[in-house]
């Protein structure tokens, strides 16, 4: 994998992470409004997954940027 590929992968991972975080926030809120604790828990898990993906994407972009000549 080239540095450019790593940078591009980082952008994609961050975008996926932001979408999962948003999806999780919606599930969490919907679960809170309806009293569905299971939906809230799934929402919180989606948020955690999204934050991790976004962080990994940031790391990949940094590594890809630092390795460029």
CHARMM-style PDB file with segment names, atoms N, HN, CA, C and O in Angstrom:
ATOM      1  N   UNK     1       0.859  -1.173   0.000  1.00  0.00      PROA
ATOM      2  CA  UNK     1       0.000   0.000   0.000  1.00  0.00      PROA
ATOM      3  C   UNK     1       0.902   1.231   0.000  1.00  0.00      PROA
ATOM      4  O   UNK     1       1.794   1.352   0.840  1.00  0.00      PROA
ATOM      5  N   UNK     2       0.671   2.134  -0.934  1.00  0.00      PROA
ATOM      6  HN  UNK     2      -0.053   2.036  -1.616  1.00  0.00      PROA
ATOM      7  CA  UNK     2       1.474   3.345  -0.982  1.00  0.00      PROA
ATOM      8  C   UNK     2       0.980   4.346   0.051  1.00  0.00      PROA
ATOM      9  O   UNK     2      -0.104   4.202   0.617  1.00  0.00      PROA
ATOM     10  N   UNK     3       1.796   5.358   0.282  1.00  0.00      PROA
ATOM     11  HN  UNK     3       2.677   5.476  -0.178  1.00  0.00      PROA
ATOM     12  CA  UNK     3       1.422   6.392   1.240  1.00  0.00      PROA
ATOM     13  C   UNK     3       0.145   7.101   0.799  1.00  0.00      PROA
ATOM     14  O   UNK     3      -0.689   7.475   1.624  1.00  0.00      PROA
ATOM     15  N   UNK     4       0.009   7.279  -0.500  1.00  0.00      PROA
ATOM     16  HN  UNK     4       0.686   6.976  -1.170  1.00  0.00      PROA
ATOM     17  CA  UNK     4      -1.192   7.946  -1.029  1.00  0.00      PROA
ATOM     18  C   UNK     4      -2.427   7.078  -0.773  1.00  0.00      PROA
ATOM     19  O   UNK     4      -3.483   7.581  -0.388  1.00  0.00      PROA
ATOM     20  N   UNK     5      -2.281   5.770  -0.991  1.00  0.00      PROA
ATOM     21  HN  UNK     5      -1.423   5.360  -1.304  1.00  0.00      PROA
ATOM     22  CA  UNK     5      -3.391   4.849  -0.728  1.00  0.00      PROA
ATOM     23  C   UNK     5      -3.779   4.880   0.743  1.00  0.00      PROA
ATOM     24  O   UNK     5      -4.962   4.845   1.083  1.00  0.00      PROA
ATOM     25  N   UNK     6      -2.773   4.945   1.616  1.00  0.00      PROA
ATOM     26  HN  UNK     6      -1.812   4.973   1.340  1.00  0.00      PROA
ATOM     27  CA  UNK     6      -3.028   4.994   3.051  1.00  0.00      PROA
ATOM     28  C   UNK     6      -3.778   6.281   3.400  1.00  0.00      PROA
ATOM     29  O   UNK     6      -4.709   6.261   4.205  1.00  0.00      PROA
ATOM     30  N   UNK     7      -3.378   7.380   2.804  1.00  0.00      PROA
ATOM     31  HN  UNK     7      -2.621   7.396   2.150  1.00  0.00      PROA
ATOM     32  CA  UNK     7      -4.050   8.665   3.035  1.00  0.00      PROA
ATOM     33  C   UNK     7      -5.495   8.601   2.557  1.00  0.00      PROA
ATOM     34  O   UNK     7      -6.402   9.035   3.268  1.00  0.00      PROA
ATOM     35  N   UNK     8      -5.719   8.068   1.365  1.00  0.00      PROA
ATOM     36  HN  UNK     8      -4.983   7.716   0.787  1.00  0.00      PROA
ATOM     37  CA  UNK     8      -7.075   7.940   0.825  1.00  0.00      PROA
ATOM     38  C   UNK     8      -7.925   7.000   1.673  1.00  0.00      PROA
ATOM     39  O   UNK     8      -9.107   7.262   1.894  1.00  0.00      PROA
ATOM     40  N   UNK     9      -7.331   5.908   2.147  1.00  0.00      PROA
ATOM     41  HN  UNK     9      -6.371   5.695   1.966  1.00  0.00      PROA
ATOM     42  CA  UNK     9      -8.048   4.980   3.013  1.00  0.00      PROA
ATOM     43  C   UNK     9      -8.437   5.671   4.310  1.00  0.00      PROA
ATOM     44  O   UNK     9      -9.507   5.421   4.864  1.00  0.00      PROA
ATOM     45  N   UNK    10      -7.562   6.539   4.786  1.00  0.00      PROA
ATOM     46  HN  UNK    10      -6.692   6.742   4.337  1.00  0.00      PROA
ATOM     47  CA  UNK    10      -7.858   7.287   5.997  1.00  0.00      PROA
ATOM     48  C   UNK    10      -9.059   8.193   5.833  1.00  0.00      PROA
ATOM     49  O   UNK    10      -9.871   8.326   6.749  1.00  0.00      PROA
ATOM     50  N   UNK    11      -9.179   8.812   4.680  1.00  0.00      PROA
ATOM     51  HN  UNK    11      -8.520   8.704   3.936  1.00  0.00      PROA
ATOM     52  CA  UNK    11     -10.335   9.669   4.394  1.00  0.00      PROA
ATOM     53  C   UNK    11     -11.604   8.830   4.387  1.00  0.00      PROA
ATOM     54  O   UNK    11     -12.617   9.223   4.965  1.00  0.00      PROA
ATOM     55  N   UNK    12     -11.548   7.676   3.734  1.00  0.00      PROA
ATOM     56  HN  UNK    12     -10.724   7.356   3.264  1.00  0.00      PROA
ATOM     57  CA  UNK    12     -12.718   6.793   3.682  1.00  0.00      PROA
ATOM     58  C   UNK    12     -13.104   6.289   5.076  1.00  0.00      PROA
ATOM     59  O   UNK    12     -14.286   6.249   5.416  1.00  0.00      PROA
ATOM     60  N   UNK    13     -12.110   5.906   5.880  1.00  0.00      PROA
ATOM     61  HN  UNK    13     -11.150   5.938   5.604  1.00  0.00      PROA
ATOM     62  CA  UNK    13     -12.398   5.413   7.221  1.00  0.00      PROA
ATOM     63  C   UNK    13     -13.006   6.510   8.091  1.00  0.00      PROA
ATOM     64  O   UNK    13     -13.929   6.249   8.863  1.00  0.00      PROA
ATOM     65  N   UNK    14     -12.500   7.727   7.972  1.00  0.00      PROA
ATOM     66  HN  UNK    14     -11.750   7.939   7.345  1.00  0.00      PROA
ATOM     67  CA  UNK    14     -13.066   8.834   8.741  1.00  0.00      PROA
ATOM     68  C   UNK    14     -14.509   9.102   8.333  1.00  0.00      PROA
ATOM     69  O   UNK    14     -15.359   9.361   9.185  1.00  0.00      PROA
ATOM     70  N   UNK    15     -14.788   9.041   7.042  1.00  0.00      PROA
ATOM     71  HN  UNK    15     -14.098   8.831   6.349  1.00  0.00      PROA
ATOM     72  CA  UNK    15     -16.153   9.267   6.563  1.00  0.00      PROA
ATOM     73  C   UNK    15     -17.096   8.178   7.088  1.00  0.00      PROA
ATOM     74  O   UNK    15     -18.205   8.473   7.534  1.00  0.00      PROA
ATOM     75  N   UNK    16     -16.649   6.921   7.033  1.00  0.00      PROA
ATOM     76  HN  UNK    16     -15.749   6.681   6.671  1.00  0.00      PROA
ATOM     77  CA  UNK    16     -17.466   5.829   7.576  1.00  0.00      PROA
ATOM     78  C   UNK    16     -17.690   6.011   9.073  1.00  0.00      PROA
ATOM     79  O   UNK    16     -18.780   5.763   9.589  1.00  0.00      PROA
ATOM     80  N   UNK    17     -16.646   6.446   9.751  1.00  0.00      PROA
ATOM     81  HN  UNK    17     -15.760   6.648   9.331  1.00  0.00      PROA
ATOM     82  CA  UNK    17     -16.744   6.658  11.183  1.00  0.00      PROA
ATOM     83  C   UNK    17     -17.746   7.739  11.536  1.00  0.00      PROA
ATOM     84  O   UNK    17     -18.530   7.586  12.472  1.00  0.00      PROA
ATOM     85  N   UNK    18     -17.720   8.824  10.793  1.00  0.00      PROA
ATOM     86  HN  UNK    18     -17.083   8.948  10.032  1.00  0.00      PROA
ATOM     87  CA  UNK    18     -18.666   9.910  11.048  1.00  0.00      PROA
ATOM     88  C   UNK    18     -20.102   9.457  10.779  1.00  0.00      PROA
ATOM     89  O   UNK    18     -21.023   9.848  11.496  1.00  0.00      PROA
ATOM     90  N   UNK    19     -20.291   8.636   9.750  1.00  0.00      PROA
ATOM     91  HN  UNK    19     -19.543   8.318   9.167  1.00  0.00      PROA
ATOM     92  CA  UNK    19     -21.630   8.126   9.458  1.00  0.00      PROA
ATOM     93  C   UNK    19     -22.108   7.173  10.557  1.00  0.00      PROA
ATOM     94  O   UNK    19     -23.269   7.229  10.963  1.00  0.00      PROA
ATOM     95  N   UNK    20     -21.225   6.302  11.037  1.00  0.00      PROA
ATOM     96  HN  UNK    20     -20.282   6.256  10.707  1.00  0.00      PROA
ATOM     97  CA  UNK    20     -21.609   5.388  12.118  1.00  0.00      PROA
ATOM     98  C   UNK    20     -21.910   6.152  13.402  1.00  0.00      PROA
ATOM     99  O   UNK    20     -22.829   5.797  14.139  1.00  0.00      PROA
ATOM    100  N   UNK    21     -21.137   7.196  13.667  1.00  0.00      PROA
ATOM    101  HN  UNK    21     -20.390   7.485  13.068  1.00  0.00      PROA
ATOM    102  CA  UNK    21     -21.394   8.012  14.850  1.00  0.00      PROA
ATOM    103  C   UNK    21     -22.769   8.683  14.740  1.00  0.00      PROA
ATOM    104  O   UNK    21     -23.541   8.700  15.699  1.00  0.00      PROA
ATOM    105  N   UNK    22     -23.057   9.225  13.576  1.00  0.00      PROA
ATOM    106  HN  UNK    22     -22.431   9.212  12.796  1.00  0.00      PROA
ATOM    107  CA  UNK    22     -24.362   9.875  13.362  1.00  0.00      PROA
ATOM    108  C   UNK    22     -25.502   8.867  13.481  1.00  0.00      PROA
ATOM    109  O   UNK    22     -26.518   9.140  14.120  1.00  0.00      PROA
ATOM    110  N   UNK    23     -25.327   7.710  12.869  1.00  0.00      PROA
ATOM    111  HN  UNK    23     -24.502   7.488  12.350  1.00  0.00      PROA
ATOM    112  CA  UNK    23     -26.338   6.655  12.950  1.00  0.00      PROA
ATOM    113  C   UNK    23     -26.572   6.260  14.411  1.00  0.00      PROA
ATOM    114  O   UNK    23     -27.709   6.056  14.839  1.00  0.00      PROA
ATOM    115  N   UNK    24     -25.482   6.158  15.161  1.00  0.00      PROA
ATOM    116  HN  UNK    24     -24.559   6.324  14.813  1.00  0.00      PROA
ATOM    117  CA  UNK    24     -25.586   5.802  16.566  1.00  0.00      PROA
ATOM    118  C   UNK    24     -26.317   6.856  17.381  1.00  0.00      PROA
ATOM    119  O   UNK    24     -27.095   6.527  18.277  1.00  0.00      PROA
ATOM    120  N   UNK    25     -26.069   8.121  17.071  1.00  0.00      PROA
ATOM    121  HN  UNK    25     -25.438   8.389  16.344  1.00  0.00      PROA
ATOM    122  CA  UNK    25     -26.755   9.202  17.787  1.00  0.00      PROA
ATOM    123  C   UNK    25     -28.259   9.158  17.528  1.00  0.00      PROA
ATOM    124  O   UNK    25     -29.060   9.387  18.434  1.00  0.00      PROA
ATOM    125  N   UNK    26     -28.632   8.864  16.291  1.00  0.00      PROA
ATOM    126  HN  UNK    26     -27.981   8.677  15.555  1.00  0.00      PROA
ATOM    127  CA  UNK    26     -30.051   8.768  15.946  1.00  0.00      PROA
ATOM    128  C   UNK    26     -30.691   7.599  16.697  1.00  0.00      PROA
ATOM    129  O   UNK    26     -31.769   7.748  17.274  1.00  0.00      PROA
ATOM    130  N   UNK    27     -30.033   6.443  16.692  1.00  0.00      PROA
ATOM    131  HN  UNK    27     -29.158   6.322  16.223  1.00  0.00      PROA
ATOM    132  CA  UNK    27     -30.571   5.280  17.409  1.00  0.00      PROA
ATOM    133  C   UNK    27     -30.680   5.564  18.905  1.00  0.00      PROA
ATOM    134  O   UNK    27     -31.680   5.221  19.537  1.00  0.00      PROA
ATOM    135  N   UNK    28     -29.656   6.186  19.463  1.00  0.00      PROA
ATOM    136  HN  UNK    28     -28.844   6.465  18.950  1.00  0.00      PROA
ATOM    137  CA  UNK    28     -29.647   6.506  20.889  1.00  0.00      PROA
ATOM    138  C   UNK    28     -30.812   7.430  21.239  1.00  0.00      PROA
ATOM    139  O   UNK    28     -31.517   7.210  22.224  1.00  0.00      PROA
ATOM    140  N   UNK    29     -31.003   8.459  20.427  1.00  0.00      PROA
ATOM    141  HN  UNK    29     -30.430   8.637  19.627  1.00  0.00      PROA
ATOM    142  CA  UNK    29     -32.094   9.404  20.675  1.00  0.00      PROA
ATOM    143  C   UNK    29     -33.454   8.735  20.506  1.00  0.00      PROA
ATOM    144  O   UNK    29     -34.359   8.942  21.315  1.00  0.00      PROA
ATOM    145  N   UNK    30     -33.594   7.934  19.453  1.00  0.00      PROA
ATOM    146  HN  UNK    30     -32.860   7.766  18.796  1.00  0.00      PROA
ATOM    147  CA  UNK    30     -34.867   7.249  19.220  1.00  0.00      PROA
ATOM    148  C   UNK    30     -35.173   6.285  20.369  1.00  0.00      PROA
ATOM    149  O   UNK    30     -36.315   6.187  20.819  1.00  0.00      PROA
ATOM    150  N   UNK    31     -34.168   5.592  20.826  1.00  0.00      PROA
ATOM    151  HN  UNK    31     -33.241   5.672  20.461  1.00  0.00      PROA
ATOM    152  CA  UNK    31     -34.355   4.677  21.947  1.00  0.00      PROA
ATOM    153  C   UNK    31     -34.740   5.428  23.212  1.00  0.00      PROA
ATOM    154  O   UNK    31     -35.554   4.942  23.997  1.00  0.00      PROA
ATOM    155  N   UNK    32     -34.170   6.596  23.417  1.00  0.00      PROA
ATOM    156  HN  UNK    32     -33.508   6.991  22.779  1.00  0.00      PROA
ATOM    157  CA  UNK    32     -34.514   7.403  24.574  1.00  0.00      PROA
ATOM    158  C   UNK    32     -35.939   7.903  24.518  1.00  0.00      PROA
ATOM    159  O   UNK    32     -36.634   7.933  25.534  1.00  0.00      PROA
ATOM    160  N   UNK    33     -36.377   8.294  23.336  1.00  0.00      PROA
ATOM    161  HN  UNK    33     -35.812   8.270  22.511  1.00  0.00      PROA
ATOM    162  CA  UNK    33     -37.745   8.797  23.176  1.00  0.00      PROA
ATOM    163  C   UNK    33     -38.792   7.701  23.344  1.00  0.00      PROA
ATOM    164  O   UNK    33     -39.882   7.945  23.860  1.00  0.00      PROA
ATOM    165  N   UNK    34     -38.455   6.503  22.909  1.00  0.00      PROA
ATOM    166  HN  UNK    34     -37.569   6.304  22.490  1.00  0.00      PROA
ATOM    167  CA  UNK    34     -39.422   5.406  22.961  1.00  0.00      PROA
ATOM    168  C   UNK    34     -39.257   4.517  24.191  1.00  0.00      PROA
ATOM    169  O   UNK    34     -40.078   3.636  24.447  1.00  0.00      PROA
ATOM    170  N   UNK    35     -38.181   4.759  24.955  1.00  0.00      PROA
ATOM    171  HN  UNK    35     -37.515   5.475  24.748  1.00  0.00      PROA
ATOM    172  CA  UNK    35     -37.936   3.919  26.121  1.00  0.00      PROA
ATOM    173  C   UNK    35     -37.314   2.576  25.775  1.00  0.00      PROA
ATOM    174  O   UNK    35     -37.317   1.662  26.600  1.00  0.00      PROA
ATOM    175  N   UNK    36     -36.785   2.448  24.576  1.00  0.00      PROA
ATOM    176  HN  UNK    36     -36.783   3.190  23.906  1.00  0.00      PROA
ATOM    177  CA  UNK    36     -36.172   1.197  24.120  1.00  0.00      PROA
ATOM    178  C   UNK    36     -34.690   1.205  24.480  1.00  0.00      PROA
ATOM    179  O   UNK    36     -33.862   1.735  23.741  1.00  0.00      PROA
ATOM    180  N   UNK    37     -34.368   0.604  25.636  1.00  0.00      PROA
ATOM    181  HN  UNK    37     -35.042   0.173  26.237  1.00  0.00      PROA
ATOM    182  CA  UNK    37     -32.982   0.616  26.103  1.00  0.00      PROA
ATOM    183  C   UNK    37     -32.057  -0.197  25.200  1.00  0.00      PROA
ATOM    184  O   UNK    37     -30.866   0.099  25.104  1.00  0.00      PROA
ATOM    185  N   UNK    38     -32.595  -1.211  24.545  1.00  0.00      PROA
ATOM    186  HN  UNK    38     -33.562  -1.451  24.623  1.00  0.00      PROA
ATOM    187  CA  UNK    38     -31.794  -2.013  23.624  1.00  0.00      PROA
ATOM    188  C   UNK    38     -31.356  -1.164  22.425  1.00  0.00      PROA
ATOM    189  O   UNK    38     -30.207  -1.240  21.988  1.00  0.00      PROA
ATOM    190  N   UNK    39     -32.274  -0.362  21.904  1.00  0.00      PROA
ATOM    191  HN  UNK    39     -33.207  -0.299  22.259  1.00  0.00      PROA
ATOM    192  CA  UNK    39     -31.944   0.517  20.776  1.00  0.00      PROA
ATOM    193  C   UNK    39     -30.931   1.566  21.216  1.00  0.00      PROA
ATOM    194  O   UNK    39     -30.016   1.903  20.464  1.00  0.00      PROA
ATOM    195  N   UNK    40     -31.091   2.080  22.421  1.00  0.00      PROA
ATOM    196  HN  UNK    40     -31.834   1.807  23.031  1.00  0.00      PROA
ATOM    197  CA  UNK    40     -30.128   3.045  22.942  1.00  0.00      PROA
ATOM    198  C   UNK    40     -28.735   2.417  23.038  1.00  0.00      PROA
ATOM    199  O   UNK    40     -27.744   3.043  22.661  1.00  0.00      PROA
ATOM    200  N   UNK    41     -28.662   1.197  23.534  1.00  0.00      PROA
ATOM    201  HN  UNK    41     -29.467   0.689  23.840  1.00  0.00      PROA
ATOM    202  CA  UNK    41     -27.373   0.516  23.675  1.00  0.00      PROA
ATOM    203  C   UNK    41     -26.722   0.294  22.313  1.00  0.00      PROA
ATOM    204  O   UNK    41     -25.519   0.501  22.151  1.00  0.00      PROA
ATOM    205  N   UNK    42     -27.530  -0.132  21.329  1.00  0.00      PROA
ATOM    206  HN  UNK    42     -28.507  -0.300  21.461  1.00  0.00      PROA
ATOM    207  CA  UNK    42     -26.978  -0.307  19.970  1.00  0.00      PROA
ATOM    208  C   UNK    42     -26.489   1.023  19.418  1.00  0.00      PROA
ATOM    209  O   UNK    42     -25.479   1.077  18.716  1.00  0.00      PROA
ATOM    210  N   UNK    43     -27.203   2.090  19.733  1.00  0.00      PROA
ATOM    211  HN  UNK    43     -28.023   2.047  20.302  1.00  0.00      PROA
ATOM    212  CA  UNK    43     -26.779   3.415  19.289  1.00  0.00      PROA
ATOM    213  C   UNK    43     -25.452   3.820  19.899  1.00  0.00      PROA
ATOM    214  O   UNK    43     -24.588   4.373  19.218  1.00  0.00      PROA
ATOM    215  N   UNK    44     -25.295   3.545  21.171  1.00  0.00      PROA
ATOM    216  HN  UNK    44     -25.997   3.096  21.724  1.00  0.00      PROA
ATOM    217  CA  UNK    44     -24.037   3.875  21.839  1.00  0.00      PROA
ATOM    218  C   UNK    44     -22.882   3.047  21.262  1.00  0.00      PROA
ATOM    219  O   UNK    44     -21.765   3.547  21.126  1.00  0.00      PROA
ATOM    220  N   UNK    45     -23.151   1.790  20.927  1.00  0.00      PROA
ATOM    221  HN  UNK    45     -24.058   1.384  21.038  1.00  0.00      PROA
ATOM    222  CA  UNK    45     -22.116   0.955  20.302  1.00  0.00      PROA
ATOM    223  C   UNK    45     -21.742   1.491  18.926  1.00  0.00      PROA
ATOM    224  O   UNK    45     -20.562   1.523  18.576  1.00  0.00      PROA
ATOM    225  N   UNK    46     -22.731   1.912  18.140  1.00  0.00      PROA
ATOM    226  HN  UNK    46     -23.690   1.886  18.423  1.00  0.00      PROA
ATOM    227  CA  UNK    46     -22.454   2.500  16.831  1.00  0.00      PROA
ATOM    228  C   UNK    46     -21.617   3.769  16.973  1.00  0.00      PROA
ATOM    229  O   UNK    46     -20.714   4.021  16.175  1.00  0.00      PROA
ATOM    230  N   UNK    47     -21.926   4.562  17.994  1.00  0.00      PROA
ATOM    231  HN  UNK    47     -22.660   4.357  18.642  1.00  0.00      PROA
ATOM    232  CA  UNK    47     -21.157   5.785  18.217  1.00  0.00      PROA
ATOM    233  C   UNK    47     -19.706   5.465  18.552  1.00  0.00      PROA
ATOM    234  O   UNK    47     -18.789   6.102  18.032  1.00  0.00      PROA
ATOM    235  N   UNK    48     -19.500   4.489  19.414  1.00  0.00      PROA
ATOM    236  HN  UNK    48     -20.244   3.972  19.836  1.00  0.00      PROA
ATOM    237  CA  UNK    48     -18.138   4.093  19.787  1.00  0.00      PROA
ATOM    238  C   UNK    48     -17.379   3.563  18.568  1.00  0.00      PROA
ATOM    239  O   UNK    48     -16.211   3.894  18.362  1.00  0.00      PROA
ATOM    240  N   UNK    49     -18.051   2.743  17.769  1.00  0.00      PROA
ATOM    241  HN  UNK    49     -18.999   2.474  17.937  1.00  0.00      PROA
ATOM    242  CA  UNK    49     -17.434   2.202  16.551  1.00  0.00      PROA
ATOM    243  C   UNK    49     -17.064   3.339  15.603  1.00  0.00      PROA
ATOM    244  O   UNK    49     -15.980   3.348  15.020  1.00  0.00      PROA
ATOM    245  N   UNK    50     -17.975   4.293  15.456  1.00  0.00      PROA
ATOM    246  HN  UNK    50     -18.856   4.286  15.930  1.00  0.00      PROA
ATOM    247  CA  UNK    50     -17.719   5.424  14.571  1.00  0.00      PROA
ATOM    248  C   UNK    50     -16.551   6.275  15.028  1.00  0.00      PROA
ATOM    249  O   UNK    50     -15.739   6.713  14.214  1.00  0.00      PROA
ATOM    250  N   UNK    51     -16.463   6.507  16.323  1.00  0.00      PROA
ATOM    251  HN  UNK    51     -17.123   6.151  16.985  1.00  0.00      PROA
ATOM    252  CA  UNK    51     -15.360   7.304  16.851  1.00  0.00      PROA
ATOM    253  C   UNK    51     -14.028   6.595  16.638  1.00  0.00      PROA
ATOM    254  O   UNK    51     -13.024   7.228  16.313  1.00  0.00      PROA
ATOM    255  N   UNK    52     -14.026   5.281  16.822  1.00  0.00      PROA
ATOM    256  HN  UNK    52     -14.842   4.766  17.086  1.00  0.00      PROA
ATOM    257  CA  UNK    52     -12.806   4.511  16.588  1.00  0.00      PROA
ATOM    258  C   UNK    52     -12.406   4.561  15.113  1.00  0.00      PROA
ATOM    259  O   UNK    52     -11.233   4.760  14.795  1.00  0.00      PROA
ATOM    260  N   UNK    53     -13.379   4.380  14.211  1.00  0.00      PROA
ATOM    261  HN  UNK    53     -14.331   4.218  14.470  1.00  0.00      PROA
ATOM    262  CA  UNK    53     -13.076   4.438  12.781  1.00  0.00      PROA
ATOM    263  C   UNK    53     -12.538   5.814  12.395  1.00  0.00      PROA
ATOM    264  O   UNK    53     -11.579   5.915  11.630  1.00  0.00      PROA
ATOM    265  N   UNK    54     -13.146   6.859  12.915  1.00  0.00      PROA
ATOM    266  HN  UNK    54     -13.925   6.777  13.537  1.00  0.00      PROA
ATOM    267  CA  UNK    54     -12.698   8.215  12.600  1.00  0.00      PROA
ATOM    268  C   UNK    54     -11.267   8.428  13.096  1.00  0.00      PROA
ATOM    269  O   UNK    54     -10.446   9.009  12.387  1.00  0.00      PROA
ATOM    270  N   UNK    55     -10.970   7.965  14.297  1.00  0.00      PROA
ATOM    271  HN  UNK    55     -11.637   7.493  14.872  1.00  0.00      PROA
ATOM    272  CA  UNK    55      -9.625   8.102  14.846  1.00  0.00      PROA
ATOM    273  C   UNK    55      -8.615   7.334  14.001  1.00  0.00      PROA
ATOM    274  O   UNK    55      -7.531   7.838  13.707  1.00  0.00      PROA
ATOM    275  N   UNK    56      -8.974   6.118  13.614  1.00  0.00      PROA
ATOM    276  HN  UNK    56      -9.855   5.709  13.853  1.00  0.00      PROA
ATOM    277  CA  UNK    56      -8.067   5.324  12.769  1.00  0.00      PROA
ATOM    278  C   UNK    56      -7.835   6.025  11.432  1.00  0.00      PROA
ATOM    279  O   UNK    56      -6.718   6.023  10.915  1.00  0.00      PROA
ATOM    280  N   UNK    57      -8.876   6.618  10.879  1.00  0.00      PROA
ATOM    281  HN  UNK    57      -9.783   6.619  11.299  1.00  0.00      PROA
ATOM    282  CA  UNK    57      -8.728   7.351   9.628  1.00  0.00      PROA
ATOM    283  C   UNK    57      -7.788   8.531   9.769  1.00  0.00      PROA
ATOM    284  O   UNK    57      -6.985   8.802   8.876  1.00  0.00      PROA
ATOM    285  N   UNK    58      -7.883   9.234  10.891  1.00  0.00      PROA
ATOM    286  HN  UNK    58      -8.534   9.014  11.616  1.00  0.00      PROA
ATOM    287  CA  UNK    58      -6.989  10.367  11.135  1.00  0.00      PROA
ATOM    288  C   UNK    58      -5.547   9.898  11.235  1.00  0.00      PROA
ATOM    289  O   UNK    58      -4.640  10.544  10.710  1.00  0.00      PROA
ATOM    290  N   UNK    59      -5.336   8.773  11.910  1.00  0.00      PROA
ATOM    291  HN  UNK    59      -6.072   8.248  12.337  1.00  0.00      PROA
ATOM    292  CA  UNK    59      -3.984   8.211  12.034  1.00  0.00      PROA
ATOM    293  C   UNK    59      -3.457   7.826  10.654  1.00  0.00      PROA
ATOM    294  O   UNK    59      -2.314   8.138  10.320  1.00  0.00      PROA
ATOM    295  N   UNK    60      -4.280   7.150   9.851  1.00  0.00      PROA
ATOM    296  HN  UNK    60      -5.209   6.896  10.123  1.00  0.00      PROA
ATOM    297  CA  UNK    60      -3.851   6.739   8.512  1.00  0.00      PROA
ATOM    298  C   UNK    60      -3.495   7.952   7.657  1.00  0.00      PROA
ATOM    299  O   UNK    60      -2.509   7.930   6.920  1.00  0.00      PROA
ATOM    300  N   UNK    61      -4.293   9.000   7.755  1.00  0.00      PROA
ATOM    301  HN  UNK    61      -5.094   9.019   8.353  1.00  0.00      PROA
ATOM    302  CA  UNK    61      -3.988  10.204   6.970  1.00  0.00      PROA
ATOM    303  C   UNK    61      -2.680  10.835   7.433  1.00  0.00      PROA
ATOM    304  O   UNK    61      -1.881  11.289   6.613  1.00  0.00      PROA
ATOM    305  N   UNK    62      -2.462  10.864   8.732  1.00  0.00      PROA
ATOM    306  HN  UNK    62      -3.111  10.495   9.398  1.00  0.00      PROA
ATOM    307  CA  UNK    62      -1.221  11.440   9.267  1.00  0.00      PROA
ATOM    308  C   UNK    62      -0.017  10.627   8.817  1.00  0.00      PROA
ATOM    309  O   UNK    62       0.991  11.190   8.389  1.00  0.00      PROA
ATOM    310  N   UNK    63      -0.118   9.303   8.911  1.00  0.00      PROA
ATOM    311  HN  UNK    63      -0.937   8.845   9.258  1.00  0.00      PROA
ATOM    312  CA  UNK    63       1.000   8.446   8.487  1.00  0.00      PROA
ATOM    313  C   UNK    63       1.247   8.635   6.985  1.00  0.00      PROA
ATOM    314  O   UNK    63       2.393   8.759   6.553  1.00  0.00      PROA
ATOM    315  N   UNK    64       0.183   8.656   6.202  1.00  0.00      PROA
ATOM    316  HN  UNK    64      -0.748   8.555   6.552  1.00  0.00      PROA
ATOM    317  CA  UNK    64       0.333   8.846   4.758  1.00  0.00      PROA
ATOM    318  C   UNK    64       0.933  10.186   4.405  1.00  0.00      PROA
ATOM    319  O   UNK    64       1.704  10.294   3.452  1.00  0.00      PROA
ATOM    320  N   UNK    65       0.586  11.208   5.169  1.00  0.00      PROA
ATOM    321  HN  UNK    65      -0.040  11.120   5.944  1.00  0.00      PROA
ATOM    322  CA  UNK    65       1.111  12.563   4.912  1.00  0.00      PROA
ATOM    323  C   UNK    65       2.571  12.645   5.351  1.00  0.00      PROA
ATOM    324  O   UNK    65       3.390  13.246   4.656  1.00  0.00      PROA
ATOM    325  N   UNK    66       2.909  12.044   6.500  1.00  0.00      PROA
ATOM    326  HN  UNK    66       2.244  11.555   7.065  1.00  0.00      PROA
ATOM    327  CA  UNK    66       4.278  12.115   7.016  1.00  0.00      PROA
ATOM    328  C   UNK    66       5.275  11.336   6.158  1.00  0.00      PROA
ATOM    329  O   UNK    66       6.461  11.661   6.125  1.00  0.00      PROA
ATOM    330  N   UNK    67       4.788  10.312   5.469  1.00  0.00      PROA
ATOM    331  HN  UNK    67       3.824  10.048   5.496  1.00  0.00      PROA
ATOM    332  CA  UNK    67       5.690   9.466   4.680  1.00  0.00      PROA
ATOM    333  C   UNK    67       5.911   9.984   3.275  1.00  0.00      PROA
ATOM    334  O   UNK    67       6.765   9.461   2.559  1.00  0.00      PROA
ATOM    335  N   UNK    68       5.161  11.004   2.855  1.00  0.00      PROA
ATOM    336  HN  UNK    68       4.467  11.429   3.436  1.00  0.00      PROA
ATOM    337  CA  UNK    68       5.344  11.526   1.500  1.00  0.00      PROA
ATOM    338  C   UNK    68       6.691  12.220   1.382  1.00  0.00      PROA
ATOM    339  O   UNK    68       7.133  12.882   2.321  1.00  0.00      PROA
ATOM    340  N   UNK    69       7.347  12.075   0.231  1.00  0.00      PROA
ATOM    341  HN  UNK    69       6.987  11.537  -0.531  1.00  0.00      PROA
ATOM    342  CA  UNK    69       8.670  12.703   0.048  1.00  0.00      PROA
ATOM    343  C   UNK    69       8.580  14.202  -0.062  1.00  0.00      PROA
ATOM    344  OT1 UNK    69       9.601  14.871  -0.219  1.00  0.00      PROA
TER     345      UNK     69
END
